[in-house]
Amino acid sequence: MLRRVPMSLVLAAFVTSSAALAARFDDQAQGTKPAPAAAPAAPAAGRAGAKPAPAPLTLAEAAPLMGTWQIPLETPTGRLVASLVFRNEGGKVVAGVSAPQFPEHKITDITKTGQVVTLKASTNYSGPLTAFSGPVTMVMTLTPKGPDMAAWLDFNNSGFQIGGTAKKKV
């Protein structure tokens, strides 16, 4: 059964549960949880209709993204302005998403396909904000839109989607 969860609550789950995400990866490393299935092989280069495979976002590619972006989102429970920060940590691109009432959730799975940047994170949510409890997966795509970025957030594989325009904070 698919449950609809207000965006602000799902975003809260992400920004308040970095420890849960770290524990998930620790469980996988120790073999207590199965590792995710391998991605299907990319189509052969030059084949008609072949799409480029996503590749990790490099520091050079991320240069125009570095810094803080504000993403105003209209949610079923009201307006929420999320912050998305890109930074260099030890030679790797990382991002953090937060909101005024929620601490940052670190994202390290960042890829690029063509001009589209994709950020992925997963966590388990259980808390006082909603009756919902369970796994939450977020995929955020950023597509250039002039000096801004069109931001699309998909939670639980289309369980809930929302979009907005990310503007770089000066």
N, C-alpha and C positions, 0 to 999 in steps of 0.2 A: 504494500500500500504506500502510495506516495503522499508525503505530508508537505504542506506548504509552510515554510518557515519565513518570518519577516526578515528582510535583508539586514536590518540593523542587528538582529539577534545572531544571524549567521556570521556577519562581520565581527561581532563581539566574540564569537567562538574562536575565530582565527586569531584575533589580536590578543586574546587572553590565554591562549593555550600553547605557547611555544614549547613549554616543557612536555606537553603531551606529544607533540610532533617529534621532539628529540627522543622520547621514550619509544615511540614507534620505530624509528630508525635503529635504536639500540636493540630492540626486540628482533628486528630482521637480521642484524649483524650477528646476534647470538643464536640465530636459528630457531627462535621460539615462535616466529610467525613466518609464513611462506613469503618469499620474495615475490614482487610483482612479476607478472608474465612478461616475457621479452616482447618488445614491439615487433610488429611484422616487418619483414625486410622491405626496404625502399625499392620502388620500381627501378629497372635498369635505366641508366642515363640515356637520354636521347629517345626514349620510347614515347610515343604519342600519349599525351595526357598525364605524363609522369610529373609529379609534384616534387619539388626539392624537399629533402628530409630536414627536419628541424636540427639545428646545430647549437651548441652552447653559445650564449652571447659573450663575445669577447670584450675586453676593456676598450679596445679601439672602437668597436661598434657601439658600445654603450656611452661613449664620450658625450654625445648630445643629450643623453638621458640623465646623466649624473646630476644629483641634486634632489630637491623636493618638488613634488607635483601634488596639487590639490584636485580631488575628484568629488564634485558635488553629486549626490545621488538622491533621487526621490524614492523613498521606500514606503511600503504600506503603513509604517508607523511614523512617518515624517521624514524631513530632510536630514541627511547625514553627510558631512563633508569628511571624506577619508583622505589621509595623507599617504602618499607613496614616495619612498625615498630610495634612490639608487646610490650605491657607494662601492668603493673598492675595499675589499677585506682580504689581505694577503695575496693580492694579485688576481682575485676572482671578483666577478660582479655579484653582488647580493642586493636584495631589496628588503624593505620593511614596510608593512602596511599598518596603519593605526587610525584612530579617530580620537577626538578630544577626550572622550570618556574611557578610552581603552588604550592600553599600552601596545607597543609595537610587536608585531608577529614577523619574524624573520623568514624570508623566502630565498632559497638557494637554487631551486630548479627553474632556471631562466634560459629560454631558447629563442632563436630567431629563425624565421622562415621567410625569405624575401624581405619585405619591410615590416612584417608583423612580429612583435615581441610577445612571447607567451610566458606567463609566470604560473607555476603550479604549486599547490600546497595541500596537505591533508592533515586532519586532526580528528580526535574524538571530542565531542562536546557533551557535557553533562553539567548543568548549572541551574541557578535559580531564575534565569531570565525567561525561560520557556519550558514547556513540558517536553519539548524535543530532546532526545538524548540519542547519541550514536555518531557514526562516522560522518564527517563533512569533508568534501573535496572541493577546492576552488580552483578554477582555471580563469585567469585574467588575460585577455588579449588587448594589446595596445597597437593601434594602427595610426600612422601619421595622418594628421588632419590640419594642414597648414602648420603654424607654429605649435599647435596643440596635438593631443593624441585622443582618438576615439577609444574609450575604455569599455570593454564588455566583460562582465563577470558572470560566470556560470558556476552554480553550486550544485553538487551532487548530480553531475551529468544531466543537466536540464531540469533538475528538480526545482530550481529557482534561478532566474536570469535577470540581470539589471545592467543598464548602461549609462554612461555619462561622458563628459568631456574633461580629460585631464589637462590642466593648465600648469605650466611650470611657475613655481613661486620665485619671484625675483628678490 
